[in-house]
Each structure stands twice: as C-alpha cells, then as structure tokens.
C-alpha cells in the first residue's frame, strides 16, 4: 500500500510539474507562445522600420554641399524646410525615404546629390515607447532607448507586484497582421536572477503582466 501511495504521489507531482511547465508557454488567452527573441539582431527582424514623427530632430547631410546640410525639427504639421527645399512632408517616412525625396528636389540644383538623414532626437510617440500594463509597481510608458532590455524596463517600473504572474507575462510586438506575441519569464528574471530570461525590447513593444490566479 505504501509503495502504491508513493507511486501515486510521484505521478501527481510529475503531472503538476508538466502542467506548470506548459502554463509557462501559454499566453493570456491560453494560446501557445514562443519565447521572445534573445538577441537584438533577432528582435530587430520583427521590428517595423522607424517612421519619422512630428517634433523629431533631424540631421540632414548633403555630401559635398555643406551649405545645404542642416539640422531641423519636424514641425507639428509633419513638414520640414531646408535650404532649397521650402516645404516637404517628413512625418510618416523612413529616414532613407525622406533622403530620397530630398535628393529628388535637389537634383534641380546639384549634380547627383547624396543625402543622408539621421534622427538625432526622437519625439517619443507611441511607436517609440515601451509600455508596461498590468501587475507592475508603476505601469507606465517609457521612451525607448537603444539597447534597452526587459530588465531595464522592469527596473524603471519598480518590478512586479506581489500578485503578479510574472512567468505568464506576454510581450506584444508589431501591429496588424505583423503583430507577434511572445512569452516572458519575469519571475525567473527578477525573483530568481536568471539572466537568460532577459531579452531585448524594441520601440512600440507592449508588456502585459497578468495577475496570479492563486
């Protein structure tokens, strides 16, 4: 009888462990989720191209034409003015697309112009923020910074509440048909110090932290 009871207890413990492991791979709606990309290069493959927004500060460099190079701030109406380019829409374009459009106008004045556009300061629109919702000490939206990781984000929001189900947290990346959801192991990262659970974040990411059912 003792052996049978021990066998039952062992089987129950194994089943519980398997159930817990399975739960750690599920999203808030019970769907199976993959782990978040663990390197910045892998994460960047799923990130949309940066689109210039109002109030972004731009460095515009025209090769061999320093008199045409300038620093400008995108106006609230989404337009910029530069030497020889009186009014051009910048908001909603990638830096490379804006550079191509500037080259098209400057061809009337400069032979084979080569323009480079660099975003030197971001306006922190929603597309350039990382938002944390749910069981964080201070759920907020943070301006994205290059190299930012989940650990950086969680330090900024003060960590998890006592009611958080950290290993059931979900990272949502992208929009529309390109949207992807990934599982996060915040308990392992913050409460067990498992640095392998730390992953890069990207502009526009949303981290959802559910409440524990227990």
Secondary structure per residue as TSV (DSSP state, phi and psi in degrees):
chain	resnum	aa	ss	phi	psi
A	1	X	-	360.0	-40.5
A	2	X	H	-62.3	-42.4
A	3	X	H	-63.9	-38.5
A	4	X	H	-64.8	-43.8
A	5	X	H	-63.4	-40.9
A	6	X	H	-62.0	-39.6
A	7	X	H	-64.2	-41.6
A	8	X	H	-64.8	-43.2
A	9	X	H	-63.9	-40.6
A	10	X	H	-64.6	-41.3
A	11	X	H	-65.1	-40.0
A	12	X	H	-65.4	-40.1
A	13	X	H	-64.9	-40.3
A	14	X	H	-64.9	-41.9
A	15	X	H	-63.4	-40.3
A	16	X	H	-64.3	-40.8
A	17	X	H	-64.3	-42.0
A	18	X	H	-65.8	-38.6
A	19	X	H	-64.4	-43.0
A	20	X	H	-63.1	-42.6
A	21	X	H	-62.7	-39.2
A	22	X	H	-66.9	-40.2
A	23	X	H	-61.3	-31.4
A	24	X	T	-70.7	-11.4
A	25	X	T	-103.3	3.5
A	26	X	B	-101.9	148.8
A	27	X	-	-85.9	-174.8
A	28	X	T	-63.8	-29.7
A	29	X	T	-94.2	9.3
A	30	X	S	88.1	1.3
A	31	X	-	-77.3	153.6
A	32	X	B	-76.9	129.3
A	33	X	-	-120.1	147.9
A	34	X	E	-91.9	161.0
A	35	X	E	-67.0	150.4
A	36	X	-	-66.6	146.5
A	37	X	-	-52.8	134.1
A	38	X	S	-93.5	-7.8
A	39	X	S	-124.6	155.1
A	40	X	H	-62.4	-36.3
A	41	X	H	-68.2	-40.2
A	42	X	H	-64.7	-42.5
A	43	X	H	-63.9	-39.7
A	44	X	H	-63.8	-25.5
A	45	X	T	-64.9	-25.1
A	46	X	T	-98.0	-2.4
A	47	X	S	-87.2	140.6
A	48	X	-	-72.9	158.2
A	49	X	-	-63.9	145.7
A	50	X	-	-70.2	133.1
A	51	X	-	-110.0	130.4
A	52	X	-	-63.1	141.4
A	53	X	-	-126.3	167.8
A	54	X	T	-56.6	141.7
A	55	X	T	75.8	-1.5
A	56	X	-	-63.5	144.3
A	57	X	E	-100.4	128.6
A	58	X	E	-117.6	139.7
A	59	X	E	-103.5	119.5
A	60	X	E	-112.5	117.1
A	61	X	E	-115.6	122.6
A	62	X	E	-108.5	115.3
A	63	X	T	-61.6	132.0
A	64	X	T	62.6	20.3
A	65	X	-	-144.0	68.8
A	66	X	T	-60.3	-26.0
A	67	X	T	-69.4	-17.2
A	68	X	T	-99.5	-11.1
A	69	X	-	-79.0	144.3
A	70	X	E	-162.6	166.9
A	71	X	E	-112.0	130.4
A	72	X	E	-136.0	157.4
A	73	X	E	-109.9	131.0
A	74	X	-	-66.0	127.4
A	75	X	-	-69.2	161.2
A	76	X	T	-56.6	-25.3
A	77	X	T	-82.5	2.1
A	78	X	S	86.8	7.4
A	79	X	E	-110.2	162.1
A	80	X	E	-132.6	160.4
A	81	X	E	-130.4	132.7
A	82	X	E	-133.7	168.3
A	83	X	T	-53.3	126.5
A	84	X	T	73.2	-6.3
A	85	X	E	-121.1	102.0
A	86	X	E	-72.4	-41.4
A	87	X	E	-156.9	116.2
A	88	X	E	-140.2	137.1
A	89	X	E	-70.0	127.7
A	90	X	-	-114.1	-35.6
A	91	X	T	-63.2	138.0
A	92	X	T	89.7	-2.8
A	93	X	S	-106.8	153.4
A	94	X	-	-76.5	158.6
A	95	X	H	-56.3	-38.4
A	96	X	H	-68.8	-36.9
A	97	X	H	-66.4	-40.2
A	98	X	H	-64.7	-40.0
A	99	X	H	-60.0	-42.0
A	100	X	H	-63.8	-40.6
A	101	X	H	-66.1	-39.8
A	102	X	H	-64.2	-40.1
A	103	X	H	-60.3	-39.1
A	104	X	H	-60.4	-39.2
A	105	X	H	-74.8	-41.0
A	106	X	H	-71.4	-16.4
A	107	X	T	-61.3	-21.7
A	108	X	T	-71.7	-17.8
A	109	X	T	-121.5	-26.3
A	110	X	S	-127.3	137.0
A	111	X	T	-75.1	126.4
A	112	X	T	41.6	63.9
A	113	X	-	-67.8	144.8
A	114	X	-	-122.8	115.0
A	115	X	E	-114.3	137.4
A	116	X	E	-121.7	131.9
A	117	X	E	-116.3	125.8
A	118	X	E	-121.9	131.4
A	119	X	E	-84.8	107.8
A	120	X	E	-89.1	-22.6
A	121	X	E	-150.7	127.6
A	122	X	-	-91.3	152.2
A	123	X	-	-87.3	-3.5
A	124	X	-	60.1	47.0
A	125	X	-	-71.1	172.7
A	126	X	G	-55.4	-35.2
A	127	X	G	-67.9	-15.5
A	128	X	G	-113.9	20.2
A	129	X	E	-114.2	159.6
A	130	X	E	-114.7	120.3
A	131	X	E	-106.8	140.1
A	132	X	E	-121.0	124.0
A	133	X	E	-124.9	151.4
A	134	X	E	98.8	-139.5
A	135	X	S	-84.6	57.1
A	136	X	B	-105.9	155.1
A	137	X	T	-61.6	-38.4
A	138	X	T	-136.9	80.9
A	139	X	-	-61.2	117.7
A	140	X	-	-146.6	173.2
A	141	X	E	-105.3	129.0
A	142	X	E	-111.2	139.4
A	143	X	E	-63.6	133.0
A	144	X	-	-69.8	140.3
A	145	X	-	-126.3	144.1
A	146	X	T	-55.8	134.4
A	147	X	T	84.0	3.1
A	148	X	-	-64.0	140.9
A	149	X	B	-122.6	172.5
A	150	X	H	-59.2	-38.5
A	151	X	H	-62.3	-43.3
A	152	X	H	-58.5	-42.7
A	153	X	H	-64.3	-45.6
A	154	X	H	-68.6	-32.9
A	155	X	H	-64.2	-40.3
A	156	X	H	-66.8	-30.1
A	157	X	T	-95.7	5.9
A	158	X	T	82.7	11.3
A	159	X	-	86.8	-164.7
A	160	X	B	-92.3	153.9
A	161	X	-	-79.2	168.6
A	162	X	T	-68.2	-16.4
A	163	X	T	-97.7	2.0
A	164	X	B	-74.5	139.4
A	165	X	-	-97.5	78.1
A	166	X	G	-61.2	-34.3
A	167	X	G	-82.1	2.6
A	168	X	G	-110.2	11.1
A	169	X	E	-66.4	152.3
A	170	X	E	-128.1	135.9
A	171	X	E	-103.9	123.8
A	172	X	E	-107.1	127.1
A	173	X	E	-131.3	134.4
A	174	X	S	89.3	178.0
A	175	X	-	-136.4	157.7
A	176	X	G	58.2	-134.7
A	177	X	G	-68.7	-18.9
A	178	X	G	-89.7	2.2
A	179	X	-	-68.6	135.1
A	180	X	E	-128.0	146.1
A	181	X	E	-118.9	136.7
A	182	X	E	-129.7	149.9
A	183	X	E	-84.4	147.6
A	184	X	E	-121.7	149.7
A	185	X	-	-114.5	71.8
A	186	X	H	-71.3	-33.4
A	187	X	H	-61.8	-46.5
A	188	X	H	-60.9	-39.1
A	189	X	H	-72.5	-48.8
A	190	X	H	-90.7	-32.4
A	191	X	T	-102.9	-18.7
A	192	X	S	-115.4	-7.3
A	193	X	-	69.1	26.7
A	194	X	-	-83.2	97.8
A	195	X	G	-68.1	-17.2
A	196	X	G	-66.4	-16.4
A	197	X	G	-84.6	-2.5
A	198	X	-	-85.5	127.3
A	199	X	-	-133.9	157.2
A	200	X	B	-68.4	151.2
A	201	X	-	-113.4	163.7
A	202	X	-	-131.0	161.5
A	203	X	T	-55.9	135.7
A	204	X	T	90.1	-6.4
A	205	X	-	-64.0	146.9
A	206	X	E	-124.8	129.3
A	207	X	E	-110.0	120.2
A	208	X	E	-107.5	125.8
A	209	X	E	-117.2	110.0
A	210	X	-	-80.0	166.6
A	211	X	B	-86.4	142.2
A	212	X	-	-66.8	142.0
A	213	X	-	-78.0	-14.7
A	214	X	-	-89.4	360.0
